[in-house]
Amino acid sequence: MKGWQKVFETDQSYHAEIVKDVLEEVNITPVLINKRDSSLNNFGQYEVHVASEDVLRALQIIKNDIDFK
């Protein structure tokens, strides 16, 4: 995906969905990529990517505004 960068990675689908939803709320367009392989007992990750110009802002929001506890 040219022009897009990964800002978050997890093995929990709901964590990826939360990040995606929070980024959408602040007008950042995220792309959720499922790299899990069900034939390998669900080995793999979920990734959230954003446009290159939104990377720093997205990382800051993920770090400061999202708590999975």
CHARMM internal coordinates of N, CA and C (Angstrom, degrees):
IC EDIT
DIST 1 N 1 CA 1.4487
DIST 1 CA 1 C 1.5252
ANGL 1 N 1 CA 1 C 108.75
DIST 1 C 2 N 1.2878
ANGL 1 CA 1 C 2 N 115.16
DIHE 1 N 1 CA 1 C 2 N 96.10
DIST 2 N 2 CA 1.4535
ANGL 1 C 2 N 2 CA 120.30
DIHE 1 CA 1 C 2 N 2 CA -178.53
DIST 2 CA 2 C 1.5291
ANGL 2 N 2 CA 2 C 110.36
DIHE 1 C 2 N 2 CA 2 C -68.51
DIST 2 C 3 N 1.3335
ANGL 2 CA 2 C 3 N 115.17
DIHE 2 N 2 CA 2 C 3 N 133.55
DIST 3 N 3 CA 1.4509
ANGL 2 C 3 N 3 CA 120.11
DIHE 2 CA 2 C 3 N 3 CA 179.06
DIST 3 CA 3 C 1.5175
ANGL 3 N 3 CA 3 C 113.99
DIHE 2 C 3 N 3 CA 3 C 87.11
DIST 3 C 4 N 1.3216
ANGL 3 CA 3 C 4 N 117.63
DIHE 3 N 3 CA 3 C 4 N 0.75
DIST 4 N 4 CA 1.4594
ANGL 3 C 4 N 4 CA 122.67
DIHE 3 CA 3 C 4 N 4 CA 179.57
DIST 4 CA 4 C 1.5228
ANGL 4 N 4 CA 4 C 109.01
DIHE 3 C 4 N 4 CA 4 C -119.18
DIST 4 C 5 N 1.3339
ANGL 4 CA 4 C 5 N 116.29
DIHE 4 N 4 CA 4 C 5 N 146.43
DIST 5 N 5 CA 1.4595
ANGL 4 C 5 N 5 CA 120.51
DIHE 4 CA 4 C 5 N 5 CA 179.34
DIST 5 CA 5 C 1.5209
ANGL 5 N 5 CA 5 C 109.94
DIHE 4 C 5 N 5 CA 5 C -133.01
DIST 5 C 6 N 1.3194
ANGL 5 CA 5 C 6 N 114.79
DIHE 5 N 5 CA 5 C 6 N 146.55
DIST 6 N 6 CA 1.4621
ANGL 5 C 6 N 6 CA 120.72
DIHE 5 CA 5 C 6 N 6 CA 178.46
DIST 6 CA 6 C 1.5222
ANGL 6 N 6 CA 6 C 109.22
DIHE 5 C 6 N 6 CA 6 C -75.04
DIST 6 C 7 N 1.3438
ANGL 6 CA 6 C 7 N 115.49
DIHE 6 N 6 CA 6 C 7 N 130.44
DIST 7 N 7 CA 1.4630
ANGL 6 C 7 N 7 CA 120.52
DIHE 6 CA 6 C 7 N 7 CA 178.02
DIST 7 CA 7 C 1.5201
ANGL 7 N 7 CA 7 C 112.08
DIHE 6 C 7 N 7 CA 7 C -118.02
DIST 7 C 8 N 1.3361
ANGL 7 CA 7 C 8 N 116.54
DIHE 7 N 7 CA 7 C 8 N -9.76
DIST 8 N 8 CA 1.4622
ANGL 7 C 8 N 8 CA 119.32
DIHE 7 CA 7 C 8 N 8 CA -178.48
DIST 8 CA 8 C 1.5148
ANGL 8 N 8 CA 8 C 109.23
DIHE 7 C 8 N 8 CA 8 C -157.14
DIST 8 C 9 N 1.3453
ANGL 8 CA 8 C 9 N 115.33
DIHE 8 N 8 CA 8 C 9 N 143.76
DIST 9 N 9 CA 1.4607
ANGL 8 C 9 N 9 CA 121.29
DIHE 8 CA 8 C 9 N 9 CA 178.87
DIST 9 CA 9 C 1.5270
ANGL 9 N 9 CA 9 C 108.37
DIHE 8 C 9 N 9 CA 9 C -144.93
DIST 9 C 10 N 1.3320
ANGL 9 CA 9 C 10 N 116.52
DIHE 9 N 9 CA 9 C 10 N 138.22
DIST 10 N 10 CA 1.4554
ANGL 9 C 10 N 10 CA 121.48
DIHE 9 CA 9 C 10 N 10 CA -178.47
DIST 10 CA 10 C 1.5213
ANGL 10 N 10 CA 10 C 109.70
DIHE 9 C 10 N 10 CA 10 C -157.53
DIST 10 C 11 N 1.3267
ANGL 10 CA 10 C 11 N 115.32
DIHE 10 N 10 CA 10 C 11 N 162.82
DIST 11 N 11 CA 1.4662
ANGL 10 C 11 N 11 CA 118.82
DIHE 10 CA 10 C 11 N 11 CA 172.91
DIST 11 CA 11 C 1.5271
ANGL 11 N 11 CA 11 C 111.03
DIHE 10 C 11 N 11 CA 11 C -99.87
DIST 11 C 12 N 1.3283
ANGL 11 CA 11 C 12 N 116.82
DIHE 11 N 11 CA 11 C 12 N 3.43
DIST 12 N 12 CA 1.4652
ANGL 11 C 12 N 12 CA 122.73
DIHE 11 CA 11 C 12 N 12 CA 180.00
DIST 12 CA 12 C 1.5319
ANGL 12 N 12 CA 12 C 109.75
DIHE 11 C 12 N 12 CA 12 C -106.54
DIST 12 C 13 N 1.3195
ANGL 12 CA 12 C 13 N 116.89
DIHE 12 N 12 CA 12 C 13 N 116.40
DIST 13 N 13 CA 1.4658
ANGL 12 C 13 N 13 CA 119.80
DIHE 12 CA 12 C 13 N 13 CA -177.00
DIST 13 CA 13 C 1.5234
ANGL 13 N 13 CA 13 C 112.18
DIHE 12 C 13 N 13 CA 13 C -61.10
DIST 13 C 14 N 1.3285
ANGL 13 CA 13 C 14 N 117.30
DIHE 13 N 13 CA 13 C 14 N -38.01
DIST 14 N 14 CA 1.4633
ANGL 13 C 14 N 14 CA 119.25
DIHE 13 CA 13 C 14 N 14 CA -177.08
DIST 14 CA 14 C 1.5234
ANGL 14 N 14 CA 14 C 111.70
DIHE 13 C 14 N 14 CA 14 C -68.82
DIST 14 C 15 N 1.3400
ANGL 14 CA 14 C 15 N 118.89
DIHE 14 N 14 CA 14 C 15 N -29.97
DIST 15 N 15 CA 1.4703
ANGL 14 C 15 N 15 CA 120.56
DIHE 14 CA 14 C 15 N 15 CA 174.92
DIST 15 CA 15 C 1.5279
ANGL 15 N 15 CA 15 C 109.81
DIHE 14 C 15 N 15 CA 15 C -65.25
DIST 15 C 16 N 1.3170
ANGL 15 CA 15 C 16 N 116.69
DIHE 15 N 15 CA 15 C 16 N -43.43
DIST 16 N 16 CA 1.4647
ANGL 15 C 16 N 16 CA 120.67
DIHE 15 CA 15 C 16 N 16 CA 178.60
DIST 16 CA 16 C 1.5265
ANGL 16 N 16 CA 16 C 110.68
DIHE 15 C 16 N 16 CA 16 C -63.29
DIST 16 C 17 N 1.3266
ANGL 16 CA 16 C 17 N 117.14
DIHE 16 N 16 CA 16 C 17 N -39.88
DIST 17 N 17 CA 1.4714
ANGL 16 C 17 N 17 CA 120.93
DIHE 16 CA 16 C 17 N 17 CA 179.07
DIST 17 CA 17 C 1.5248
ANGL 17 N 17 CA 17 C 111.12
DIHE 16 C 17 N 17 CA 17 C -65.87
DIST 17 C 18 N 1.3294
ANGL 17 CA 17 C 18 N 117.16
DIHE 17 N 17 CA 17 C 18 N -38.99
DIST 18 N 18 CA 1.4678
ANGL 17 C 18 N 18 CA 120.65
DIHE 17 CA 17 C 18 N 18 CA 178.17
DIST 18 CA 18 C 1.5229
ANGL 18 N 18 CA 18 C 109.90
DIHE 17 C 18 N 18 CA 18 C -62.56
DIST 18 C 19 N 1.3308
ANGL 18 CA 18 C 19 N 116.89
DIHE 18 N 18 CA 18 C 19 N -47.41
DIST 19 N 19 CA 1.4664
ANGL 18 C 19 N 19 CA 120.65
DIHE 18 CA 18 C 19 N 19 CA 178.92
DIST 19 CA 19 C 1.5245
ANGL 19 N 19 CA 19 C 110.26
DIHE 18 C 19 N 19 CA 19 C -59.68
DIST 19 C 20 N 1.3089
ANGL 19 CA 19 C 20 N 116.97
DIHE 19 N 19 CA 19 C 20 N -45.70
DIST 20 N 20 CA 1.4646
ANGL 19 C 20 N 20 CA 121.88
DIHE 19 CA 19 C 20 N 20 CA 179.04
DIST 20 CA 20 C 1.5300
ANGL 20 N 20 CA 20 C 110.55
DIHE 19 C 20 N 20 CA 20 C -57.97
DIST 20 C 21 N 1.3281
ANGL 20 CA 20 C 21 N 117.08
DIHE 20 N 20 CA 20 C 21 N -47.77
DIST 21 N 21 CA 1.4672
ANGL 20 C 21 N 21 CA 121.14
DIHE 20 CA 20 C 21 N 21 CA -178.51
DIST 21 CA 21 C 1.5290
ANGL 21 N 21 CA 21 C 112.01
DIHE 20 C 21 N 21 CA 21 C -63.81
DIST 21 C 22 N 1.3366
ANGL 21 CA 21 C 22 N 117.29
DIHE 21 N 21 CA 21 C 22 N -43.28
DIST 22 N 22 CA 1.4663
ANGL 21 C 22 N 22 CA 120.57
DIHE 21 CA 21 C 22 N 22 CA 179.94
DIST 22 CA 22 C 1.5296
ANGL 22 N 22 CA 22 C 110.56
DIHE 21 C 22 N 22 CA 22 C -63.42
DIST 22 C 23 N 1.3208
ANGL 22 CA 22 C 23 N 117.06
DIHE 22 N 22 CA 22 C 23 N -42.73
DIST 23 N 23 CA 1.4671
ANGL 22 C 23 N 23 CA 119.82
DIHE 22 CA 22 C 23 N 23 CA 179.07
DIST 23 CA 23 C 1.5264
ANGL 23 N 23 CA 23 C 111.33
DIHE 22 C 23 N 23 CA 23 C -64.42
DIST 23 C 24 N 1.3220
ANGL 23 CA 23 C 24 N 117.27
DIHE 23 N 23 CA 23 C 24 N -39.16
DIST 24 N 24 CA 1.4656
ANGL 23 C 24 N 24 CA 120.36
DIHE 23 CA 23 C 24 N 24 CA 177.57
DIST 24 CA 24 C 1.5270
ANGL 24 N 24 CA 24 C 111.17
DIHE 23 C 24 N 24 CA 24 C -62.95
DIST 24 C 25 N 1.3405
ANGL 24 CA 24 C 25 N 117.34
DIHE 24 N 24 CA 24 C 25 N -36.00
DIST 25 N 25 CA 1.4658
ANGL 24 C 25 N 25 CA 121.49
DIHE 24 CA 24 C 25 N 25 CA -179.88
DIST 25 CA 25 C 1.5238
ANGL 25 N 25 CA 25 C 112.34
DIHE 24 C 25 N 25 CA 25 C -62.92
DIST 25 C 26 N 1.3394
ANGL 25 CA 25 C 26 N 116.99
DIHE 25 N 25 CA 25 C 26 N -26.90
DIST 26 N 26 CA 1.4694
ANGL 25 C 26 N 26 CA 120.36
DIHE 25 CA 25 C 26 N 26 CA -179.87
DIST 26 CA 26 C 1.5319
ANGL 26 N 26 CA 26 C 111.23
DIHE 25 C 26 N 26 CA 26 C -105.18
DIST 26 C 27 N 1.3253
ANGL 26 CA 26 C 27 N 115.44
DIHE 26 N 26 CA 26 C 27 N 23.53
DIST 27 N 27 CA 1.4687
ANGL 26 C 27 N 27 CA 123.24
DIHE 26 CA 26 C 27 N 27 CA 174.60
DIST 27 CA 27 C 1.5293
ANGL 27 N 27 CA 27 C 114.47
DIHE 26 C 27 N 27 CA 27 C 63.28
DIST 27 C 28 N 1.3269
ANGL 27 CA 27 C 28 N 116.14
DIHE 27 N 27 CA 27 C 28 N 33.63
DIST 28 N 28 CA 1.4617
ANGL 27 C 28 N 28 CA 121.61
DIHE 27 CA 27 C 28 N 28 CA 168.94
DIST 28 CA 28 C 1.5213
ANGL 28 N 28 CA 28 C 106.07
DIHE 27 C 28 N 28 CA 28 C -105.30
DIST 28 C 29 N 1.3167
ANGL 28 CA 28 C 29 N 116.90
DIHE 28 N 28 CA 28 C 29 N 130.25
DIST 29 N 29 CA 1.4593
ANGL 28 C 29 N 29 CA 120.95
DIHE 28 CA 28 C 29 N 29 CA -179.17
DIST 29 CA 29 C 1.5274
ANGL 29 N 29 CA 29 C 109.80
DIHE 28 C 29 N 29 CA 29 C -88.39
DIST 29 C 30 N 1.3414
ANGL 29 CA 29 C 30 N 117.13
DIHE 29 N 29 CA 29 C 30 N 109.58
DIST 30 N 30 CA 1.4612
ANGL 29 C 30 N 30 CA 120.13
DIHE 29 CA 29 C 30 N 30 CA 178.43
DIST 30 CA 30 C 1.5265
ANGL 30 N 30 CA 30 C 111.20
DIHE 29 C 30 N 30 CA 30 C -97.52
DIST 30 C 31 N 1.3168
ANGL 30 CA 30 C 31 N 115.07
DIHE 30 N 30 CA 30 C 31 N 156.44
DIST 31 N 31 CA 1.4572
ANGL 30 C 31 N 31 CA 121.62
DIHE 30 CA 30 C 31 N 31 CA 172.61
DIST 31 CA 31 C 1.5207
ANGL 31 N 31 CA 31 C 106.65
DIHE 30 C 31 N 31 CA 31 C -122.49
DIST 31 C 32 N 1.3248
ANGL 31 CA 31 C 32 N 116.00
DIHE 31 N 31 CA 31 C 32 N 124.38
DIST 32 N 32 CA 1.4615
ANGL 31 C 32 N 32 CA 121.74
DIHE 31 CA 31 C 32 N 32 CA 179.14
DIST 32 CA 32 C 1.5216
ANGL 32 N 32 CA 32 C 108.32
DIHE 31 C 32 N 32 CA 32 C -96.06
DIST 32 C 33 N 1.3259
ANGL 32 CA 32 C 33 N 116.05
DIHE 32 N 32 CA 32 C 33 N 124.53
DIST 33 N 33 CA 1.4599
ANGL 32 C 33 N 33 CA 121.55
DIHE 32 CA 32 C 33 N 33 CA -178.91
DIST 33 CA 33 C 1.5219
ANGL 33 N 33 CA 33 C 108.74
DIHE 32 C 33 N 33 CA 33 C -116.79
DIST 33 C 34 N 1.3246
ANGL 33 CA 33 C 34 N 115.32
DIHE 33 N 33 CA 33 C 34 N 125.50
DIST 34 N 34 CA 1.4589
ANGL 33 C 34 N 34 CA 121.77
DIHE 33 CA 33 C 34 N 34 CA 178.80
DIST 34 CA 34 C 1.5228
ANGL 34 N 34 CA 34 C 108.24
DIHE 33 C 34 N 34 CA 34 C -96.99
DIST 34 C 35 N 1.3246
ANGL 34 CA 34 C 35 N 116.38
DIHE 34 N 34 CA 34 C 35 N 109.27
DIST 35 N 35 CA 1.4623
ANGL 34 C 35 N 35 CA 121.15
DIHE 34 CA 34 C 35 N 35 CA 178.75
DIST 35 CA 35 C 1.5246
ANGL 35 N 35 CA 35 C 111.33
DIHE 34 C 35 N 35 CA 35 C -105.63
DIST 35 C 36 N 1.3186
ANGL 35 CA 35 C 36 N 116.06
DIHE 35 N 35 CA 35 C 36 N 20.55
DIST 36 N 36 CA 1.4634
ANGL 35 C 36 N 36 CA 120.57
DIHE 35 CA 35 C 36 N 36 CA 178.38
DIST 36 CA 36 C 1.5169
ANGL 36 N 36 CA 36 C 109.21
DIHE 35 C 36 N 36 CA 36 C -81.09
DIST 36 C 37 N 1.3133
ANGL 36 CA 36 C 37 N 116.20
DIHE 36 N 36 CA 36 C 37 N 143.26
DIST 37 N 37 CA 1.4644
ANGL 36 C 37 N 37 CA 122.35
DIHE 36 CA 36 C 37 N 37 CA -179.02
DIST 37 CA 37 C 1.5218
ANGL 37 N 37 CA 37 C 108.78
DIHE 36 C 37 N 37 CA 37 C -116.64
DIST 37 C 38 N 1.3265
ANGL 37 CA 37 C 38 N 116.45
DIHE 37 N 37 CA 37 C 38 N 104.76
DIST 38 N 38 CA 1.4654
ANGL 37 C 38 N 38 CA 120.41
DIHE 37 CA 37 C 38 N 38 CA -176.70
DIST 38 CA 38 C 1.5221
ANGL 38 N 38 CA 38 C 112.08
DIHE 37 C 38 N 38 CA 38 C -64.91
DIST 38 C 39 N 1.3145
ANGL 38 CA 38 C 39 N 118.23
DIHE 38 N 38 CA 38 C 39 N -23.78
DIST 39 N 39 CA 1.4641
ANGL 38 C 39 N 39 CA 119.88
DIHE 38 CA 38 C 39 N 39 CA 178.49
DIST 39 CA 39 C 1.5271
ANGL 39 N 39 CA 39 C 111.60
DIHE 38 C 39 N 39 CA 39 C -74.82
DIST 39 C 40 N 1.3240
ANGL 39 CA 39 C 40 N 117.28
DIHE 39 N 39 CA 39 C 40 N -15.04
DIST 40 N 40 CA 1.4656
ANGL 39 C 40 N 40 CA 121.68
DIHE 39 CA 39 C 40 N 40 CA 177.95
DIST 40 CA 40 C 1.5216
ANGL 40 N 40 CA 40 C 110.70
DIHE 39 C 40 N 40 CA 40 C -111.59
DIST 40 C 41 N 1.3336
ANGL 40 CA 40 C 41 N 116.30
DIHE 40 N 40 CA 40 C 41 N 40.84
DIST 41 N 41 CA 1.4651
ANGL 40 C 41 N 41 CA 121.78
DIHE 40 CA 40 C 41 N 41 CA 178.62
DIST 41 CA 41 C 1.5280
ANGL 41 N 41 CA 41 C 111.60
DIHE 40 C 41 N 41 CA 41 C 57.36
DIST 41 C 42 N 1.3338
ANGL 41 CA 41 C 42 N 115.58
DIHE 41 N 41 CA 41 C 42 N 41.85
DIST 42 N 42 CA 1.4675
ANGL 41 C 42 N 42 CA 123.21
DIHE 41 CA 41 C 42 N 42 CA 177.47
DIST 42 CA 42 C 1.5228
ANGL 42 N 42 CA 42 C 113.50
DIHE 41 C 42 N 42 CA 42 C 60.42
DIST 42 C 43 N 1.3056
ANGL 42 CA 42 C 43 N 116.86
DIHE 42 N 42 CA 42 C 43 N 35.75
DIST 43 N 43 CA 1.4573
ANGL 42 C 43 N 43 CA 122.14
DIHE 42 CA 42 C 43 N 43 CA 174.81
DIST 43 CA 43 C 1.5249
ANGL 43 N 43 CA 43 C 109.06
DIHE 42 C 43 N 43 CA 43 C -71.90
DIST 43 C 44 N 1.3115
ANGL 43 CA 43 C 44 N 117.74
DIHE 43 N 43 CA 43 C 44 N 135.48
DIST 44 N 44 CA 1.4592
ANGL 43 C 44 N 44 CA 121.52
DIHE 43 CA 43 C 44 N 44 CA 177.27
DIST 44 CA 44 C 1.5128
ANGL 44 N 44 CA 44 C 112.14
DIHE 43 C 44 N 44 CA 44 C 129.68
DIST 44 C 45 N 1.3116
ANGL 44 CA 44 C 45 N 115.41
DIHE 44 N 44 CA 44 C 45 N -172.83
DIST 45 N 45 CA 1.4578
ANGL 44 C 45 N 45 CA 122.11
DIHE 44 CA 44 C 45 N 45 CA -172.31
DIST 45 CA 45 C 1.5243
ANGL 45 N 45 CA 45 C 111.87
DIHE 44 C 45 N 45 CA 45 C -132.00
DIST 45 C 46 N 1.3198
ANGL 45 CA 45 C 46 N 114.48
DIHE 45 N 45 CA 45 C 46 N 164.17
DIST 46 N 46 CA 1.4616
ANGL 45 C 46 N 46 CA 122.87
DIHE 45 CA 45 C 46 N 46 CA 167.19
DIST 46 CA 46 C 1.5247
ANGL 46 N 46 CA 46 C 105.87
DIHE 45 C 46 N 46 CA 46 C -103.43
DIST 46 C 47 N 1.3102
ANGL 46 CA 46 C 47 N 116.74
DIHE 46 N 46 CA 46 C 47 N 137.11
DIST 47 N 47 CA 1.4596
ANGL 46 C 47 N 47 CA 121.25
DIHE 46 CA 46 C 47 N 47 CA -179.98
DIST 47 CA 47 C 1.5234
ANGL 47 N 47 CA 47 C 110.00
DIHE 46 C 47 N 47 CA 47 C -124.32
DIST 47 C 48 N 1.3318
ANGL 47 CA 47 C 48 N 115.26
DIHE 47 N 47 CA 47 C 48 N 144.09
DIST 48 N 48 CA 1.4623
ANGL 47 C 48 N 48 CA 121.36
DIHE 47 CA 47 C 48 N 48 CA 172.92
DIST 48 CA 48 C 1.5262
ANGL 48 N 48 CA 48 C 106.75
DIHE 47 C 48 N 48 CA 48 C -113.93
DIST 48 C 49 N 1.3255
ANGL 48 CA 48 C 49 N 115.99
DIHE 48 N 48 CA 48 C 49 N 125.33
DIST 49 N 49 CA 1.4629
ANGL 48 C 49 N 49 CA 122.73
DIHE 48 CA 48 C 49 N 49 CA 179.52
DIST 49 CA 49 C 1.5252
ANGL 49 N 49 CA 49 C 108.86
DIHE 48 C 49 N 49 CA 49 C -116.92
DIST 49 C 50 N 1.3357
ANGL 49 CA 49 C 50 N 115.34
DIHE 49 N 49 CA 49 C 50 N 148.99
DIST 50 N 50 CA 1.4640
ANGL 49 C 50 N 50 CA 121.34
DIHE 49 CA 49 C 50 N 50 CA 174.39
DIST 50 CA 50 C 1.5256
ANGL 50 N 50 CA 50 C 108.46
DIHE 49 C 50 N 50 CA 50 C -134.09
DIST 50 C 51 N 1.3220
ANGL 50 CA 50 C 51 N 115.68
DIHE 50 N 50 CA 50 C 51 N 164.63
DIST 51 N 51 CA 1.4630
ANGL 50 C 51 N 51 CA 120.83
DIHE 50 CA 50 C 51 N 51 CA 176.70
DIST 51 CA 51 C 1.5267
ANGL 51 N 51 CA 51 C 109.57
DIHE 50 C 51 N 51 CA 51 C -61.49
DIST 51 C 52 N 1.3084
ANGL 51 CA 51 C 52 N 115.68
DIHE 51 N 51 CA 51 C 52 N 147.72
DIST 52 N 52 CA 1.4708
ANGL 51 C 52 N 52 CA 121.68
DIHE 51 CA 51 C 52 N 52 CA -175.99
DIST 52 CA 52 C 1.5261
ANGL 52 N 52 CA 52 C 113.15
DIHE 51 C 52 N 52 CA 52 C -51.99
DIST 52 C 53 N 1.3241
ANGL 52 CA 52 C 53 N 116.85
DIHE 52 N 52 CA 52 C 53 N -38.68
DIST 53 N 53 CA 1.4664
ANGL 52 C 53 N 53 CA 119.28
DIHE 52 CA 52 C 53 N 53 CA -177.73
DIST 53 CA 53 C 1.5303
ANGL 53 N 53 CA 53 C 113.08
DIHE 52 C 53 N 53 CA 53 C -72.07
DIST 53 C 54 N 1.3287
ANGL 53 CA 53 C 54 N 118.25
DIHE 53 N 53 CA 53 C 54 N -12.40
DIST 54 N 54 CA 1.4647
ANGL 53 C 54 N 54 CA 121.89
DIHE 53 CA 53 C 54 N 54 CA -179.73
DIST 54 CA 54 C 1.5269
ANGL 54 N 54 CA 54 C 113.58
DIHE 53 C 54 N 54 CA 54 C -103.68
DIST 54 C 55 N 1.3323
ANGL 54 CA 54 C 55 N 117.74
DIHE 54 N 54 CA 54 C 55 N 0.81
DIST 55 N 55 CA 1.4670
ANGL 54 C 55 N 55 CA 121.03
DIHE 54 CA 54 C 55 N 55 CA -172.46
DIST 55 CA 55 C 1.5239
ANGL 55 N 55 CA 55 C 112.45
DIHE 54 C 55 N 55 CA 55 C -59.56
DIST 55 C 56 N 1.3190
ANGL 55 CA 55 C 56 N 118.55
DIHE 55 N 55 CA 55 C 56 N -52.81
DIST 56 N 56 CA 1.4654
ANGL 55 C 56 N 56 CA 120.72
DIHE 55 CA 55 C 56 N 56 CA -176.20
DIST 56 CA 56 C 1.5202
ANGL 56 N 56 CA 56 C 111.85
DIHE 55 C 56 N 56 CA 56 C -61.40
DIST 56 C 57 N 1.3064
ANGL 56 CA 56 C 57 N 116.39
DIHE 56 N 56 CA 56 C 57 N -44.12
DIST 57 N 57 CA 1.4730
ANGL 56 C 57 N 57 CA 120.65
DIHE 56 CA 56 C 57 N 57 CA 179.32
DIST 57 CA 57 C 1.5242
ANGL 57 N 57 CA 57 C 110.40
DIHE 56 C 57 N 57 CA 57 C -63.96
DIST 57 C 58 N 1.3319
ANGL 57 CA 57 C 58 N 117.27
DIHE 57 N 57 CA 57 C 58 N -43.41
DIST 58 N 58 CA 1.4627
ANGL 57 C 58 N 58 CA 121.17
DIHE 57 CA 57 C 58 N 58 CA -179.87
DIST 58 CA 58 C 1.5243
ANGL 58 N 58 CA 58 C 111.02
DIHE 57 C 58 N 58 CA 58 C -63.34
DIST 58 C 59 N 1.3261
ANGL 58 CA 58 C 59 N 117.46
DIHE 58 N 58 CA 58 C 59 N -44.97
DIST 59 N 59 CA 1.4673
ANGL 58 C 59 N 59 CA 120.60
DIHE 58 CA 58 C 59 N 59 CA 179.29
DIST 59 CA 59 C 1.5247
ANGL 59 N 59 CA 59 C 111.22
DIHE 58 C 59 N 59 CA 59 C -61.23
DIST 59 C 60 N 1.3193
ANGL 59 CA 59 C 60 N 116.40
DIHE 59 N 59 CA 59 C 60 N -39.87
DIST 60 N 60 CA 1.4621
ANGL 59 C 60 N 60 CA 120.99
DIHE 59 CA 59 C 60 N 60 CA 179.02
DIST 60 CA 60 C 1.5341
ANGL 60 N 60 CA 60 C 110.59
DIHE 59 C 60 N 60 CA 60 C -64.54
DIST 60 C 61 N 1.3106
ANGL 60 CA 60 C 61 N 117.36
DIHE 60 N 60 CA 60 C 61 N -42.90
DIST 61 N 61 CA 1.4660
ANGL 60 C 61 N 61 CA 121.58
DIHE 60 CA 60 C 61 N 61 CA 179.05
DIST 61 CA 61 C 1.5234
ANGL 61 N 61 CA 61 C 110.47
DIHE 60 C 61 N 61 CA 61 C -65.03
DIST 61 C 62 N 1.3230
ANGL 61 CA 61 C 62 N 117.10
DIHE 61 N 61 CA 61 C 62 N -44.31
DIST 62 N 62 CA 1.4672
ANGL 61 C 62 N 62 CA 120.72
DIHE 61 CA 61 C 62 N 62 CA 179.67
DIST 62 CA 62 C 1.5271
ANGL 62 N 62 CA 62 C 110.18
DIHE 61 C 62 N 62 CA 62 C -61.44
DIST 62 C 63 N 1.3179
ANGL 62 CA 62 C 63 N 116.78
DIHE 62 N 62 CA 62 C 63 N -43.36
DIST 63 N 63 CA 1.4668
ANGL 62 C 63 N 63 CA 121.06
DIHE 62 CA 62 C 63 N 63 CA -177.91
DIST 63 CA 63 C 1.5289
ANGL 63 N 63 CA 63 C 112.25
DIHE 62 C 63 N 63 CA 63 C -68.98
DIST 63 C 64 N 1.3315
ANGL 63 CA 63 C 64 N 117.06
DIHE 63 N 63 CA 63 C 64 N -42.88
DIST 64 N 64 CA 1.4625
ANGL 63 C 64 N 64 CA 120.85
DIHE 63 CA 63 C 64 N 64 CA -170.79
DIST 64 CA 64 C 1.5236
ANGL 64 N 64 CA 64 C 115.32
DIHE 63 C 64 N 64 CA 64 C -95.60
DIST 64 C 65 N 1.3277
ANGL 64 CA 64 C 65 N 118.11
DIHE 64 N 64 CA 64 C 65 N -25.05
DIST 65 N 65 CA 1.4607
ANGL 64 C 65 N 65 CA 119.96
DIHE 64 CA 64 C 65 N 65 CA -170.45
DIST 65 CA 65 C 1.5209
ANGL 65 N 65 CA 65 C 115.31
DIHE 64 C 65 N 65 CA 65 C -113.16
DIST 65 C 66 N 1.3241
ANGL 65 CA 65 C 66 N 118.06
DIHE 65 N 65 CA 65 C 66 N -7.66
DIST 66 N 66 CA 1.4646
ANGL 65 C 66 N 66 CA 120.05
DIHE 65 CA 65 C 66 N 66 CA -177.00
DIST 66 CA 66 C 1.5199
ANGL 66 N 66 CA 66 C 109.19
DIHE 65 C 66 N 66 CA 66 C -118.20
DIST 66 C 67 N 1.3293
ANGL 66 CA 66 C 67 N 115.38
DIHE 66 N 66 CA 66 C 67 N 126.87
DIST 67 N 67 CA 1.4663
ANGL 66 C 67 N 67 CA 121.56
DIHE 66 CA 66 C 67 N 67 CA 179.16
DIST 67 CA 67 C 1.5211
ANGL 67 N 67 CA 67 C 107.97
DIHE 66 C 67 N 67 CA 67 C -128.83
DIST 67 C 68 N 1.3128
ANGL 67 CA 67 C 68 N 117.07
DIHE 67 N 67 CA 67 C 68 N 118.96
DIST 68 N 68 CA 1.4616
ANGL 67 C 68 N 68 CA 121.38
DIHE 67 CA 67 C 68 N 68 CA -176.84
DIST 68 CA 68 C 1.5255
ANGL 68 N 68 CA 68 C 113.21
DIHE 67 C 68 N 68 CA 68 C -91.75
DIST 68 C 69 N 1.3178
ANGL 68 CA 68 C 69 N 118.06
DIHE 68 N 68 CA 68 C 69 N 8.88
DIST 69 N 69 CA 1.4771
ANGL 68 C 69 N 69 CA 120.77
DIHE 68 CA 68 C 69 N 69 CA -178.25
DIST 69 CA 69 C 1.4939
ANGL 69 N 69 CA 69 C 112.22
DIHE 68 C 69 N 69 CA 69 C -77.94
END
COOR INIT
IC SEED 1 N 1 CA 1 C
IC BUILD
